[in-house]
Amino acid sequence: MTPSSPAPPTRPRTTAGSWIRSVGSWIRSAPGTYIWLTALFVTTVIVHQMSPHFEEDFLRQRSTNIHELSHDPVRVLIVSALWIDSGRWFPYAVLYTVFHAPAERWLGTLRWLAIVIAAHVLASLVSEGILAWAIRHGHVPETAANTLDIGVSYALAGVVAVLTYHVPQPWRYVYLFAVFVFYGIPLIVGPTFTDVGHSTAVLIGLACYPLTRSRHRTKTRPAQ
């Protein structure tokens, strides 16, 4: 009898190819999130090529400050969501994957986008409106009308808040408490107009509950 040949080694279940396919599937399931994130990567690379002085002036012209909003509100509300003033893209890639992508997968791209736009636009207008009131009454100098207010944090705060309705009971209340603590403490300790904007975006996200209602319903089978 001839000795039997050894059995071929079994392939591991998790391979690089399957991992890449899983990542690709996740990205395709939240197209809006990752198209936006790609745009932010491109604009961040552009910003890194600028001198510090030119960068500040460049971003200020794309900022939702009082001066720019009074001249061209639609333009700055759109372009301000395409730039990051910190110049650090990777933390946003993590935050988008943790919050934006699950929200888009859960709600669908259109509902997710509606919440993003509502939080970004309304929180920007409310925070700058309060700042304008403070300037008018002499609480802050008039130069604050040109304050740099750019980025995607208001939209992120709104999405973080609306995800409350996606968290199962009883952890939903723990999550909501953490959201209030994270965004509420800066507003209490030493509020700035951006803290007002973040808190406003959280309330807007929570007010978007009607957009989540159909996602809570379960289909019932008709009686036989």
Secondary structure, DSSP 8 states (H G I E B T S, - for coil): ------------SS-HHHHHHHHHHHHHHSHHHHHHHHHHHHHHHHHHTS-HHHHHHHHHTTS-SHHHHHH-HHHHHHHGGG--TT---HHHHHHIIIIIHHHHHHH-HHHHHHHHHHHHHHHHHHHHHHHHHHHHTTSS-GGGGG----SSHHHHHHHHHHGGGGS-TTHHHHHHHHHHHHHHHHHHHS--HHHHHHHHHHHHHHHTGGGGHHHH--------
